[in-house]
């Protein structure tokens, strides 16, 4: 009873968008948490000792939060995050899920000279964060920063649609870091028939290829 549909629909919509485009998960989680908190309160029965105690605790936190202007929560979260990171420092690459990211390929790329990378949409951010901005990615998860033309070109190359070869040749990447978790297998099939690429790493979550060049600072294999 008493469901707050004004909170539910935005939370549900943002969650669906997050799953589809792999963005906005922090906002979606906060919206869903707000809805669950509001819904949970409507089911509290004061006659139940446990629920009555929880209600008192929740009321105390609400009062404290209101009196502190709501900023104390942000400070507490930041303090806990800093303390956790300082107590158990980890490299970013060590925190990546190997069932989702081509860890070996990302680490291998750093061993070669900087250059342009044609990459899967979802790997652009990982390349920049782990290997550095000197490896120029074609696209990354910050959809709003890239013009529509880049998105259209990426789709054509990824799905091997008419005109994809010219787009790929115009960009002239030094490396290809590609994941086949979503669509993208078609591009790999096309490039495997070419003698212009060397396979550096081939793992279940992705592949790293380097382009052969007659005159290049890239190392010869």
HELIX and SHEET records of a PDB file:
HELIX    1   1 UNK A    5  UNK A   21  1                                  17    
HELIX    2   2 UNK A   25  UNK A   42  1                                  18    
HELIX    3   3 UNK A   49  UNK A   67  1                                  19    
HELIX    4   4 UNK A   71  UNK A   87  1                                  17    
HELIX    5   5 UNK A   92  UNK A   95  1                                   4    
HELIX    6   6 UNK A  103  UNK A  109  1                                   7    
HELIX    7   7 UNK A  121  UNK A  123  5                                   3    
HELIX    8   8 UNK A  124  UNK A  130  1                                   7    
HELIX    9   9 UNK A  143  UNK A  145  5                                   3    
HELIX   10  10 UNK A  148  UNK A  158  1                                  11    
HELIX   11  11 UNK A  164  UNK A  171  1                                   8    
HELIX   12  12 UNK A  185  UNK A  192  1                                   8    
SHEET    1   A 5 UNK A 136  UNK A 137  0                                        
SHEET    2   A 5 UNK A 116  UNK A 119  1                                        
SHEET    3   A 5 UNK A 175  UNK A 178  1                                        
SHEET    4   A 5 UNK A 206  UNK A 211 -1                                        
SHEET    5   A 5 UNK A 197  UNK A 203 -1                                        
END                                                                             
